Every structure is written in C-alpha cells, then in structure tokens.
Amino acid sequence: MVAAARGGDCNQAMDGEGDPRTAPLQQARYWKQVYSEILAMEEKVMERIQELMAKQSAQARREVELTNVPVVAAQAERFRRRLGFWARRVSELE
C-alpha cells in the first residue's frame, strides 16, 4: 500500500533528488535521464500488461483493469511529470 501511494504521488521526489527549481545543470541533466529511463520502463510494463490481458478471460482482464493497470498508469504519470520538471530545468539552464 505504501508503494502504491508513493508511486501515484506526482509530487513525490526520489530519494536524494533535490529541488528542480534550484538544481545546477549537471544535476538537472542527471535526473532528467533517470526519469526518462524509468518512464520508458513503465511504458513497456504497460504494453506488456496489455498484451497479456488480450489473452485472458473477461473476468481476469476486468480485475487487471481495476487493479494493476491503475497502479502502473499512476506510476507512469508520476515519472512523466517529474521528467517534465527536470526537462524544464535543463531548458532554463542551457
């Protein structure tokens, strides 16, 4: 439950991340890359879930839609937003 709540909180920074508003360029580039990597992974996870769901019974598919999909979607949105913060900071500093 804690992981699900953390994963869906778009304002939740990663440990050691710091504040995008005050970060120097090197730090901003680092976190932009980290969030890019994680977002790409989450998108692949969602694609794989969709592939697997296509082979499931209607009942199983519905349960996955109600449980797994919202968690992965929330995590992806969190990482997408955090990536946006860092991308804007990189643009400001370049």
C-alpha positions in Angstrom: 0.0 0.0 0.0 2.8 2.4 0.8 4.5 1.7 -2.5 1.2 2.2 -4.4 0.6 5.5 -2.7 4.2 6.7 -3.3 4.0 5.6 -6.9 0.9 7.6 -7.6 2.0 10.8 -5.9 3.2 13.1 -8.7 4.9 15.4 -6.2 6.9 12.6 -4.6 10.6 13.0 -5.5 13.0 10.1 -5.4 15.5 9.8 -2.5 18.3 12.3 -3.0 16.6 14.1 -5.8 16.6 17.7 -4.6 14.7 20.6 -5.8 14.4 21.2 -9.6 14.0 24.9 -9.0 17.5 25.3 -7.6 19.4 22.4 -9.1 22.5 23.1 -11.3 22.6 21.9 -14.9 24.6 18.7 -14.2 22.1 17.6 -11.6 19.1 18.6 -13.8 20.5 16.5 -16.7 21.1 13.6 -14.3 17.6 13.5 -13.0 16.1 14.1 -16.5 18.0 10.9 -17.6 16.9 8.9 -14.6 13.2 9.8 -15.1 13.5 9.1 -18.8 14.8 5.6 -18.1 12.1 4.8 -15.6 9.3 6.2 -17.7 10.4 4.1 -20.7 10.4 1.1 -18.4 6.9 1.9 -17.1 5.6 2.3 -20.7 7.0 -1.1 -21.6 5.4 -2.7 -18.5 2.0 -1.2 -19.6 2.5 -2.5 -23.1 3.2 -6.0 -21.7 0.2 -5.9 -19.4 -2.0 -5.0 -22.4 -0.5 -7.9 -24.4 -1.1 -10.4 -21.5 -4.7 -9.0 -20.9 -5.6 -9.8 -24.5 -5.1 -13.5 -23.8 -7.1 -13.5 -20.5 -10.7 -14.3 -19.8 -13.0 -11.4 -19.5 -13.2 -11.8 -15.7 -9.4 -11.8 -15.3 -9.0 -8.9 -17.7 -11.5 -6.9 -15.7 -9.7 -7.5 -12.5 -6.3 -6.5 -14.0 -8.0 -3.3 -15.4 -9.2 -2.5 -11.9 -6.0 -3.3 -10.0 -2.8 -3.5 -12.0 -3.5 -1.0 -14.8 -4.3 2.0 -12.5 -1.2 1.4 -10.4 1.1 1.3 -13.4 -0.6 4.2 -15.1 -0.3 6.3 -11.9 3.4 5.5 -11.6 4.0 6.3 -15.3 2.2 9.7 -14.8 4.3 10.4 -11.7 7.5 9.8 -13.7 6.2 11.7 -16.7 5.6 14.8 -14.5 8.9 14.5 -12.6 10.6 14.2 -16.0 8.8 17.4 -17.1 10.1 19.3 -14.1 13.6 18.3 -14.8 13.3 18.9 -18.6 12.1 22.4 -17.9 15.0 23.0 -15.5 17.5 21.7 -18.1 16.0 24.1 -20.7 16.2 27.0 -18.3 19.9 26.4 -17.6 21.1 25.7 -21.2 
